[in-house]
Each structure stands twice: as structure tokens, then as C-alpha cells.
Amino acid sequence: MRAVMNVEGVVKYFRFLRQSLLVATDGGRVFFAWMFVLSAIALVGANAWAVQVRDGMIRTNMTDHVSWGLYIANFTFCVGLAAGGVMMVIPAYLYRDHDMHDVVIVGEILAIAAIIMSTLSVVVDLGRPDRFWHLIPGIGKFNWPMSMLTWDIIVLNGYLLINLHVVGYLLYTRFRGEEPNPRWYVPFVMLSIVWAISIHTVTAFLYCGLGGRPFWNTALLAPRFLASAFVSGPAFILIVMRAIRIGTELPVAPGPARLLVQIIRVAAAINLLMLFSELFTLFYTGGAHVASAQYLFFGDHGKHALVPWIWSSIVLNVVGTVLFFTPAALERSWTRMTACAMCVVGIWIEKGMGLIIPGFIPSTLHEVVEYTPSLTEWKITAGIWAFGLLILTAMLKVAVAVFTDEMAHPPTPTTATDPPNPAASVS
């Protein structure tokens, strides 16, 4: 009897995978147009990466002086994007916010897509991708456990596996019309809260632990990473929720959006406070850090490639924060979406071109060697984003189909007379 039940379970699971694939690849004209554009960009990025692998890192504008560029900048932002999804998990599971409970899976799916994008950003930065196995502790030769990069790989992959389990379990039980067993997912959800904080903390330690880069040697780096993640993550989630409300029949209550706006208000204000505290420490007291900051904000010896980037970031973050504090951010969707877009772009610049690149300028030999991303780097980065959005779109489409009962397993005949519980929820 147990063997028969196991076979039935396997059959149901493969039916779930099959229907998920069908749902993820079917839709209307807008859906196909969106997926076509993303696929085209992803293929352009894949082709550019193939050219880079063939010709070497000479295809990029990185040098011995500036050895981390656009790829690592994008990696840093995507890690924060993944960590920011925890701002939906905490209200839903710790504070039992029922409205947030219904849409928390959006944040968990975003975390999966963001971790995949961050991993791809590291892979394309390797001059020899075939040596990727060296990043695996116990298999490769990577100075374990002293290497912070190895710790980063562990926490990122751990966070990916946790979210894959939670999302997969909740969707599968809903597909079968069953109520999920809290023992199989709640402990993992609680673990993901701590893990989300750890992934961006370890990433910050990866930078501030490099003694030869004084621009990164600040105790505020990890708190700033977390504060900015709790802005960019919820802001991106708000954009996704708006798209779900417009393009699907899934009912989305206004409560989660209002709560996320309030979270962003606090996190954005803290992020700006830390930024201005950092600027005061740099320019008022001076020291070894000020050379990189001087180049970043005002240029140095006629070289100012990063100046437009950082000032654009500051303007976008300040204006976006101000918009979030206006009543219109709660009442008008276009104001909220504008503020979200400004904060997401502003923080992407702040964590990338405004943090990673100036850490290498001036070099350890006190030379100012400027860096601007090459066309190949832009193509590959755009391809990574397109691939991540493809994954996000496909997973969200499956989730929406499951939660609207468009995709459900036929109930198994049973002799039980108890009526089903209409209040059963999976997320």
C-alpha cells in the first residue's frame, strides 16, 4: 500500500512539473512580446560572454589596476535585492500579517531570481570559467575557511536552496489542494530571515576585509549594505506587485504595498544618514580614504569618469526618498512607482559604480587609472538581467496560476465526509 502511495506521489509531482512548464510558456500577446524581448537580450549577452571567453578579459575595460568592474558591481546589487525580499517574510511570519502572508511568495521568488543573477555575475567575471569548481569548499583549493569569498558562495547557495524548498513546497501543496504542514516549511522560513541578513553581511565583509583598499575599510559598510538592500528589495517588489495587479487576475490587497512603503521610508532615511555620516568622516577628517572619495565626488587631476555616476545616484536616492515620504506614495501608484524606480537605479549605481570602482582608484601605486565598462560588459550584464527576469516571470506565472486555481490537481476520490477548509492558505 505504501509503495502504491509513493508511486502516486511521484506521478503527481511530475504532473505538477509538466503543468508548470506549460503554464510558464503560455500566455497572451503581451506575455510573448515580453518574453521575446528578454530572450533576445539574454542571447545577445550569451554571445558577448562567448566572445569574452574566446578572446579573454581583454574584451573588458578592466585592468591590473581596476580588476573588479561592472560584473562585481552588479553582483553586489543583486545580493542586496535577494536580501531585501526578507522584508516581506518578517511581517508575514513573525508578525502574522495576513495580507502580507498572501503575497509573501513574491519576495521569495524574487530572491531566487536575484541569487541566480548574482551567481552569474561572478561566473562571467572569471577569466577561466572552467575553474569554477575551485569555489566549492572541500573540492577546490580556495583557502577554506579563511577566504571570505568562499563563505559568500556558501551563504548565497544556501539561501538559494532554502527559498527553492519553501517556494516549491508551498506551490506543490497548493497544487494538490492540501494544507501545507508547518513543520516542512516554517523552520526554513525562519532560517531564511537570518540567512538573508548573513548574505549581505558576508558580502560587505568581503570588501571591508581588504586592508589594501582603504575606501572600503569602514565599519559602516555592512549596515549600509543592509539598509540599502531594505530599500531596493521592497522597491523592486512593489514594481513586481504592480505588474501582477495589472497583468493577472490575482487579487492583491493594498495592505502589503502600504507596509512596504513604510519599511522603505525608514530604511531609505537610515541609508542616507549613513551616507552623509560617511561623507563627513571622509572629507572633514581626511586620511587614506579621502583620495578615493575625492576622485569619486570631484575628480582628480582632470579625471572624473565616476563623478556623474555618484551625483546621479545621490540625486535619485534623495528625490526617491522624498517621494516616499509624501502622502501620494500611499495613494497614487504612479508616484510610488516613480519613487521605486529612482531608488532602485540610485542604489544600483551607489553599490556599483559608486562603491566597487573607486575602491581601486587611486591604485596601490597611487596612480589614477580610470575605468568605464566596455560594450561587451554592458551586453553581458544586460543578458544576466534578462535571464533573471525570464526566471522571475516564469516562476511568478506558475505561482499566479496555482493561487488562482487555474493550475490544480484533480482531487483524489475519498470517503471522508468533512468539507474542505476554505480558509486554508499556503503562504
N, C-alpha and C positions, 0 to 999 in steps of 0.2 A: 504493500500500500504506500509506504514511504517513497519507494522508487518511482511509483506512478506519479505521485505528487511532485517529486523532483523533476521528472520529465515535463510535466505540465508547466512548472515554473520556468524551465528553460525555454519552452515553446512560447510562453507569454512574453518572456524577456526579449527574445528575438523578434517577436511580432511588434513589440514596443520600439525596438531599434529600426525595424523596417518602416513602420509608420512615421517615426521621427524623421527618417531620411526623406520620405515622400513629402511630408509637410514642410520641411526645411527647404525643399527645392521647388515648391509650387506656390503660385500666387498670381496677383494681377499684373497689369502693365507697369504700375509704379514700382512694384517689388522687383520685377525682372529688369527694369531700367536701372534701378539702384544696384542690384547685384551685378549687372553687366559692367557698369562703371567701376565698381570695386574690383571686379575680376580683371578688368583691363589694366587698372593701376597696379594691382598685385603682380600681374605678369610682366609689366614694364620693370617693376622693382626686382623681380626674379631674374630677368635678363641682365639688368645692371649688375646684380650680385655675381652672376655667372661671368660677366666680363671682368669684374674685380678679382674673382678667384683665378681667372686665367692670367691676367696681367699683373696681379699683385696689388698691394696697398698704394702703389704709385698712382692709381686711379683716384685716390682720395687726396685731399689737401693737407692731411696730417703729416707731421714731420717728426724728427727726433726730439725737437723742442716741444711740440704740441702733439703728444701721442694719443690723447683722447679727444674726440671731436663730437660730431653730430650724433653718432650712434650711442655713445655713452650718455650724452645729454638726453636723448630720447629714452634710454633705459631708465635713467633716474626718474623722469616724469612718470613713466608707465608703472613703476613700482609704487609711486605715490598714488596713482589712480587706483591701483588694486587695493592699497591700504585704505583708501577713502571709502570704499564700499562698506566698511565696518560701521560707518555712521548710520546705516540702516539696520544693521544687525543688533546693535546695542539697544536702541529703543524698542525693537520688536521682541527681543528675547529677555532682556534684563528688566525692562520697564513695562513689558506686556502691552505695548501699543498695538491695538487690534488692527487699525487701519494700516500701519506700517507693516504689520505681520502679513498682510495680503500681498504686498509688493516687494517684500524683502528679497525675494529671489532675483529681482532685477540687479541688485547690488552684488549678489553672489555670482551671477553670470558675468557681470562686468569685470569682476575680479579675475575670473578665468581668462577672459579675453586679454585683459591687461597684463597678466603674468606671461601669457604666451608671447605678447608683443615685446615685453622686456627681455625674455629669453632670446628671442630672435635678434634683438638689438645687440646682445652680447655675441651671438654666433657670427653675425656679419662683421663684427669688429675683429674677429680672429683672422690673422694673416694665413693661418693654416687650419681651416675648419676640421680637417681630419684628426686634429689633435684635441678635439673637444672632450674626448674621454679623460683627459688629464684633469678635468674639472670635477670628476666623480671621486669623492673620498674613498680611500681603500683600494681603488683600482688605478687611478692616475697618480703621478708624482707631483703633489701640489702643496707640500709643506703643511700638511694637516697635523694638528688643529690650529696652528698659529696664523694661517692665511685667512684674512677677513673675507676674501673673495670666495673661498670655499664655503665659509659659513653663509655667505649671501646665497650661493647656489642651493644650499641645503634648505634654508628658510623659504626661499622662493618656490622650490619644488614641493616642499611640504605644504605650503599654503595652497598651491595649485591642486594637490591631491585632496586636501580637506574640502575645498569648495566643489571639486568634481564629485566627491562622495555625497555631500549634502544635496547638491542640485539633482544629481542622478537619482538618489533615493526618493526625494520628495516628488519629483516628476513621475517616477515609476509607480509609486504607491497611489498617486492621484489618478494615473492612467488606469490602474486596476480597480479604481473605485474603493480603495481601502483607506483607513485612517492610519497615518504613519505611527510607528512605535517610537516614542520619545527616546528610548534607550539607544536607538540606532542612529540618531542624528543630533539630538540636543547636546550631548557631550562634545561632539565635533564642532558644533556651532560655538559653544563656549570657548573651546580651544582656539577657534579661528579668531576670536576677539583679541586674545593675547598674541596670537601669531601675526595678525595684521600689523600690530604695533611693532613687532620684532623685525618684520621685513624691511621697514623703512629706517628703523634704528640701526640695524646692521649695515644697511647701505650708507647711512651717514658716517658710521664708524669706518667704513671702507675708505672714505675720503679724509676725515679729520685725523685718522691714524697715520697719515703720511707726513712725517716730520719735515720732509724737504719741500713741502708745499704750504707755506705759512698762511696763504689766503684761506685755506680750509681748516686751519688749526684753531677752531673756536668751539667752545662747549655748547654754543647755541645752535650748532648745525643740526643735531638730531631733533631738538624741539622745533626748529624752523621747518625741517622736513615734515614732521608730523602735522604742524599747523597748516602748512600749505597743502598737504595731502587731504586734510579735512575740509579744505575749500574746493580744490579741483575735483576730488572724487564725488561729493554730493552735487556739485555744479554739473558735472557730466551726467550724473544720474537724473537730474532734473530735466536735462535735454532729452535723454532717452525716454523718460516717462511721458514727456510732452509728445514725442513721436508715437509712442504706444497709444496714447489717448486719441490722437488724430487718425492714425492708420489702422487701428484694430477696434474690435468690439469689447475688449476687456475693460470693465469698469474700474476706473482709478479714482479713488476718493481724494478730495483736496487736502485732507489732513496730512498725509506724508510730505507733500510739497511744501506746506507751510512749516512743518517741523524742520525739514532740510534747510529752508531759508534761514530759520532761526539759528541752526547749527553753523551755517556759513557765516552769518553775521559775527558770531563770537570768534570763530576760527580766523576769519579774514582780518578782524581787528587785531587779534594777537599776532598774526603773521606780519602785519605792517608795523606793529610795535617792536617786534624783534628785528625787523629790517632797519628801522631808524635807530635802534639801540646799537646795532652793528655798525651803522654808518658813523654814529657819534664816536664809538670806540676807535674806529679806523682813522678818521680824519682829525679828531681832536687830540688824541694821544700819540698818533703816529706809530712808528715801529715797522717791523719787517712786513706786516700785512699791507701797509698803505701803498706800496709800489703797485701791486696788482689792482687795488681799488682805484688808485689814481688813473691807471690805464683804462680800467673798465668804465669809469664815470666821466672822465675828462680827456682821455687820450694821453699819449706820452711820446714826446719827440716827433710830433706830427703824425703819429699813427693812432688811429681812433676807429678801427673797424667795429668794435663792440659797443661804442657809445650810443648809436641809435637803438641798438637792441635793448640795452638796460633801461634807457629812459622810456622807451615804448612800454617795457614791462611795468615800470613804476606807474606810468600814467594809466595803463589798463587796469592794474590792480587797485589803484586808488579810486578811479571812477567806478569800477565794478563794485567795490565795497560800498561806496556812497549810494549807488543804485539799490543795493540790497537793503540798506537801512531806510529807504523811502517806503511809505505805505504801498506805493504802486507795485513793489516787488511781491506783495502778497495778493494784490487784487488784479493785476494785469499781467497776462502771460508774456506779452512781448517785452515788457520791462524786465521781467525775471529772466527770460531767455537771453536778452542782451547782456545783462549782468553776468550770467553764467558763461557766455561765450568770452566775454572780456577777461574774466578771472581765469578761465581755462588756458587761454592763449598767453595771458600775462605770466601765469605760473610756469607754463612750459618754457617760456623764454628765461624766466628767473632761475629755474633749476638747470637749464641747459647752457645757453649762450652767456648767461649772466653768472654762472657758478663754475661749471666744469672748465670752460675755455680759459677764463682769466686766472685760474689756478696754475696754469703753465706759463703765464706771461707776467713779468719777465721770467726767463728761464733761470735755471740754477747758475748759469754763467752770466746772469744779468743782461741777457740780450732780449730785445723786444722783437719776437718773430710772430707776426700776425697770422691768424687763421680764419678763413671763410670756407664753409662747406663747398665741395665741388658738386657739379651736376650729378655725378654718379651717387654721391652720398644722399642728395635730396631724393633721387629716384628710389633708392633702396629704402630710405626712411618712409617715403610715401607708400611704397609697396608693403612695408610692415604694417602701417596703419590700415591700409586697405584690407589686408589679410585679417587683421584683428577685428575690423568692423564686419567682415564677412562672417567670422565665427560668432560675434555678438548678435548679428542679425538672425543667423540660422538658429541659434540657441533660444533667442527671445521668441522667434516664431513658433518653435516647438512648445515653449512654456505657455504662450498665449493660447495655443490650440488645446493644450491639456487643461488649462484653467477655465476655458470657456466650454469645455466638454465636447469640443469639435473632434478631439482625438481621445477616445476612451475605449477600453477593452470591454467587450460584451460581458455582462455579469454571468457568473457560473451558476447554474441552477442549484438551489439548495432547499432543504426542508425547513430552514429556520423561518419563524413567523414574525420575528422582530422587524419593525420597519426601519429603513435606513436612517441614519442621523443626518439631517440636512445641514447641521452646523459643523460637520466635520471639515477640517481645513488642514492643509499640508504645509503651510508656510507661515 
